[in-house]
Amino acid sequence: MIKKTSILFILIYFTSFISAYSLEREIGDVMQLALPVAAISSTYYMNDYDGFKSFLKSYMTTISTTYILKNITYKLRPDGTDHMSFPSGHTSSAFAGASFVHFRYGIKYSVPLYLLAGFTGYSRIESNKHYIEDVIAGAGLAILSSWYFTPSYNKKYSFYFNYNLNTKMVKLDFLKLF
C-alpha cells in the first residue's frame, strides 16, 4: 500500500512539471476524487449498504448544490479564467468524503481525511482558482449535507425475533453487544 501511494505521489510530482501546475494543485486535483472514493470504499469494507446509500444522497446533494450555486452566483475566479468560483467544487467533493466518514464511523477515522480535505481547499487558494470564502462555502456545504443525510453507524445493538410453534408465542429480544 505504501509503495503504491509513493508511486502515485511521484507520478503527480513529475506530471506537475509537464503540465506547469504546482504540486499543491496536483494533489488537490487528486484529493477531490480520492477522498470520496475512500468514503465509498469504507462502506464496502464495513459491509454497510445503508451507509452506501447515505453517502450517495449526501454526495449527490453536495455536488448538485455546488454546481447550481456556481451558475447562480456567477462569481469571477481570482485568475479571471471564468465565472465559476463560488463555491469550490474541489473542496466540496473532498469534504464530502471526509465528513461522511466522520458522521458515519466517528471522528477518529476522519481526522486524516479532514487534513487532506483542508489541504485540497488550500491548494485551490494557492493555485489562484478560489477565494477563501469559496473554499469555506464548499467545505460547509459538504459538512452540512453529510450531517443531514448520514446517520451514525452503530452495531452495538441487535434485535432477535423468534416464534415458538409449541407455545404459539412471539418473542422479540433487544440485545446490547459488548
N, C-alpha and C positions, 0 to 999 in steps of 0.2 A: 504493500500500500504506500509506504513512504517513497519507494523507488518510483512508482507511477506519479505520485504527487511532485516529486523533484523533477521528473522529466517534463511534466506539464508546465511547471514554472520556468524551466529552461526554454521550452518552446515559446512561451509567452514573451520571455525576455528577448529572444532573437527575433521574434515576429515584430516586436515593437520597433526594432531598428529598421526593418523593411518597410513598415507602414508609417513610420515617422510619428507614431503615437508614443506617449510616455508609458513607462512601466505601470504607473498608477492607473492610467486609463485602461490599459490592457487587463489588469487584474480586476478592475471594476466591471469591465465588459464580461469577464468570465463569471464573476461572483453573482451578477444579476440572474444568471441561469443556474449556477451550481448550487446556490442556497435553496431555491425551490425544489431542485432535484433531490437534494439531501433531505428536505422535509417530506417529500412524497415517498422517498426510499425508506424513511423511518416508519411510515405506515405499513409498508410491505414487510420490513424486518419484524415489526411488532405484531404482524398478522391482524392489523387494525383497519377493517373495512369501513367502520364508522368514521374513523379519523381520515381515511382517504376521501370520503365524501365531504367531510368538513373542510379539508384542505382545498378541494376543488371549488366549493362555494366561496370560500374566503379569497382564494387566489383570483378566481374569475371576477369577483366583485371588485377587488383591488385594481386589477389591470384595466377592467372596463371603465371604472370610475376615473382612473388616471388619464386614460385617453379621451374620455368625454371632457374632463376638465382642461386638458391641453387644447382642445378645439374651441372650448368656450372662452377661456381666458386669453388665448392668442398672445402670450407674452413672449417678447423677443429674448432670445438667448444672449448671454454675455458676449459670445463671439460673433453675434449677428448673423448666423447661418440660417435660422428660421424662427418662427414664432411658436415653438412647441416647448417652451421652457418649464411651464408650471403645470403640474408638479413633476418631479423627476421620476421617470419610468424605471430607470435602473435601480434607484433607491427603493421605489415601491415594490419591485419584484424581489429584491434581496431581503428587505424587511418582512415581506410576506412569508418567506421561508423561515426566517429566524423567529418571528413572533408566533407562527403556527407551532413550532416545536416548543416554545415557551408555554403557551396556553394549553397545549395538549399533554405534554410529557413533563413539564416542570422547568424552572429557571436554570437549574444546574446543567441541563443538557443544552440550553440555548445560549449560554454566555459566549462561547467561541463563535457561534453563528452571528450573534449581535455585533461582536467586534468586527467580523468580516463585512457585515452589512453596513456598519458605520464607516468602514474603510471605503466601501463602494460609494457611499454618499460623498465622502471626502474626495474621492477620485473624480467625481463629476464636477465638483467645485474647482479642483486643481486643474482639470483639463479645460476650464473656462466654458463648460457647457451649461452650468446651472448656477444660480444664486443660492445662498444658504437657505432662504425661505422655500425655495423649490424642493430642496433636499429634506427639510424638516416636514414639509407638507406630504411628500411621498412616504416618508417613514411613518408619520402619524396616521395617514390613510391606511397603510398596511396593518399597523398595530391595531387600529380600531376595528378593521374588518376581521382580523383574526380573533380579537376579543369577542366580537359579536357571534361569529359562526363556529367557534371552536370550544366545545365542552372539554373538561378535564378528563384524561384517560385514567380510569380507576378500576383496577382489577382486584381490589381488596375485599369485594363483596360478591357473593354468589347466591343464586336462588336455586332451590331444589324443589321440584314438583313431583309428587307421587300419588298414584291412585291404587288403592288396595281392593282387589276384586272380592276377597273374602268378606271384608267388613263394609265394603261399598263406601269407603271414606276417601276424601281427597285431602292430601297433606301438602302444605306449602311451607318450606323452611327458608329462612333468611340466614345465611351463614357469613360470619366475618372471618376472612382468611388472614393468617398471620404471616 
